[in-house]
Amino acid sequence: MIIQSAPPEDAERLSLIDRLRHRLAMHVPVAPFNATSAAPAVSFTFDDVPVSAATAGADLIEQHGAHATFYVAGGMLDTQADHWRVIGGDKVVDLHARGHEIGCYSHSHGRADRMNGAVIQADILRNRALLKGIEPGLPLENFAYPFGLGTMAWKMRLKKHFRSSRSVRPDLNHGATDAQYLNALPLIDRQMDTGRIDRAYEAAARKKAWIIFYSHDVAERPSDYGCRPGLLRYALRAAERFGLKVETVSNALTRIGQVWLLAMPLI
């Protein structure tokens, strides 16, 4: 069951070759595991980490006794992006101290299809080094593809250094799943509503599946890539109603029993 949504950012500008590379990465697993578990679950993830995600978003999730995963691109920290202000290093430390998971982007947040292997490696090394410099205790186990676009070159490198890599392919995670291409649904006002949340939760409960939501800012007037607090609040309350456990990406993988066979720390 795939939940229909808009394509990844910039997807309409991909060349035919890039589309084929992305599709190959989507369908050829490199780190398979069984994502069906004894109990359904949902993870809330925030990309780029606008200030509102680390404040309003994190506060709402904590009010429900849960934690989220925040994917950080070091090169964007403490900058003013087109749609929001990005958190600084102090907020990275604060989120970690409050029990949230800090995940990795690349440092530059560059698209995977525009970077070769050597550049990928250097960019990830730089991001990890910067984040570890901010907070040495960060595990940094999980990655998210900038713009949701992966390639086999990225996947083959990432599986050596990260437990998982999250895409924006809009589907549940259940049955045979690639840890280096986790599916995720948009918790974005222009793409998701309460009815779709209920249908996704109903399917997850029935299939004992794992849902990952992704979003950006959390504001009453969000960007095209974020959500209102009311939609996030509804998703949290509905998770309780459907019996879905709310947990970070790392905790969900551990509970499901995914084994990270090729762990090889970069630094």
N, C-alpha and C positions, 0 to 999 in steps of 0.2 A: 504494500500500500504506500504509494508516494503521495505526499501532500503537495499540491501544486503551489508554486510560488514564482516570483520573478527570477530571472537568471542572475548569476553572480554579476557584480559590478564589472563593467568593461567587457562583458562577454560578447556584446554585439560588435566589438571591435577586434575580436580575435580573428586571425587569419585561418585559412582552412587547415594548414599544418598544425597550428596551435590548438585548434579545436580537436583534431585527431589525437594530439599528444594528451590533451586533457581527458578525452574520452578513454584513452588507453589506461591512464592512471586511475580513472574511475572504476574500471571493470576488471583490472588485473591485480589480484591481491598479492601483497608481499609479506603481510603479517596477519594471517587468518586466525580467528578465534570464534568461539560460539558465544554470541552476545545474549542469547536467551538464558534467563536465570530463574531462580525460584520466585522472585518478586520483581514486578516492574519498577522502573525508576525514571527520574527526570533530573537533568542537570541544566542549570542556567549559566550561560557563558556570555561574557561581554568582551567585544573586540575593540582594540585601540585604547580603551578605557577613558572615555570622557569623564570629567569631574562628576557629572550627575550620576554616572553608573557607580562610581565609588562612594557616593553619598546616598542619594535617594534609592538607588538600586540595591546597594549592599544593606542599607537599613531595613528595607522591606523584607529582604530575604532572611535577615537575622531575626526579624519579628516572628518569623515562622520557624525559628529554631534551626535554620539551615545555613549553608554557605554556598558560594558560587565560585566559578573559575574565571579569572580575568587574564586575557591574553595581551601581553605588553610588548610593544616595539620600542626598544630603547631610544631610537633616534627621534621618536615623537614625544618623549616625555617633556612635560612642562612647555608645550608649544600650543599655539593657537591654530587649530586646523580650520578647514572651511566651515564646518558645522558645529564645532564645539571646542572647548578648552580641554586639553589632555592633562591628566594627573601628573604630578611630579614625583620624585623619588620618595618623598616623605609619605605619600599616600600608598606607594608600593609597600613600604615597611608597615604602615598602619593596617592595610588589608591583610597582610600575612599574619600580623599579631592577633587579628580578630578571628583567625581560623579559615580565611578564604584561601583559595589556591591561586598562585601566580603561574600562568602559563606563558609560553614563548611565541612570539612572532619572530621574523627576522629583524635585525636592527633597522634596516632601511624601509621595511614594509613593501619591498619591491615585489612585483609579480613573478611567480615561479617560472613562467614561460619566457621571461626576458633575462634570466640569469643562468650562466653555465655552472657546472659543478664546483669549480674552484671558488667562484664568487659566492655561491650558496654557502659553502663551508666557512668562508671568511666572515660572511654576514651573520651567520648563526653564532660563531665563536665570539664575535664582537658583542652581540646582544646578551649572550650568557655571561660574558665577563663583566659587562656593565651592570647587569642585574645582580650578579653575585657580589659586585663591589658595593652596591646599595644595601643588600641584605644577604650576608654569607649563608644564612640558613635556608635559603630558598631551594627546594628540591628541583624545580624546573623540569618536570618529567614530561609535560605534554605540550604539543605544538599546534598552531592553527595556520592554515595556508592563507597568506595575504590575498584578499579578494576571493578566497575560496578556490583558487585555481592551483591544481597540483600537476606534476609531471612524474614520469617514472624515474627520472634522474633525481628529483627531490625525494621521492619515496625511498629509493634505495639507500640514500645517504641518511635520511631522517630516521629510518628504522634502527640504525646503529646507535642513535643518540637520544631518541625520545620514545617514550612508552606508546604514545599515540600521536596522530596528526588529524586534526578536524577539518573537514571540508564544509561546504554549504549545500551539499546534495540533499534535497528535501525528502528525507525518509526516516523511518524508525531504524534503530539498530537491534536486530534480532537474527537468530540463526547464524549462518556463516557470514562473518563481518571482517573487514580489513581494518586492523587497528591503525594503519597508516592512511586511512581514508574514511574516518567516522562520518556518518550522516548527521545532519543537523537541520532543524526547522527554524524559520525566522520568527522571532518574537518581535515583530516590527508592525507598527500600526497599519501601514499601507498593504501588508501582505497577510496579516493574521487577525482573526477576530475570535470572540468567545465560542462560537459554534465550531470553528475549526480546532480550537484547543480541546473542546470536549470530544470531538471525533478522534483526534490524535490520542488522547488519554484512554478512550474506550478501546481503541485498537491496541495500545500498549498493554492495558490491563488484560485483554484477551490473549495476546501473544506472549505475555511475560517479557516485554521488550523494554529497551532503554531509549528514552527520548533525550536529545540534546537540543536546547533552544539557544539561539545566538541573537544578540542585539548589540546596540551601541549606547546611545544616550537614553536617559530616563527622565522625561520632562513632560509637563502638561501640553507643551507645544513642541513635540519632538521633531528631529530632522526626518528625512525620508528613510533613515536607517535605524531609527530608534523607536521607543514605545512610550506611551503614557504610563504613569504609575498605576493607574487603574487596570490596565491590561496585565501588567506584571502581577499585581495583587490578585487578579482573577485567576491567573495561571497557578499561583501558589495555593490559593484556596481550593481550586479544582483538583490539584494534585492530591490533596488530603481526601477530597470527596471520592476520588477514583482509586485511592489506596496506593498511590505512587510515592515512593521514598525520594526525597529531594537530597541530592548529594553532589559533591564535586566530581569532575571527570576522573580524577585520580582515585577517589574513594569508590566510585562506581566500578571502575576497572578491577580494583582489588576485590570487591565483593563478588563480582561476576566470575572472577577466577582467571582473568586474562594474565598470561605469563609473558613477561618481557624477556625473551630469550637472548636478544642481542644487545643487552645493555652495555654501552661503551662510553663512559663520560667523556665529553669533549675537553673539559678542563678539570 
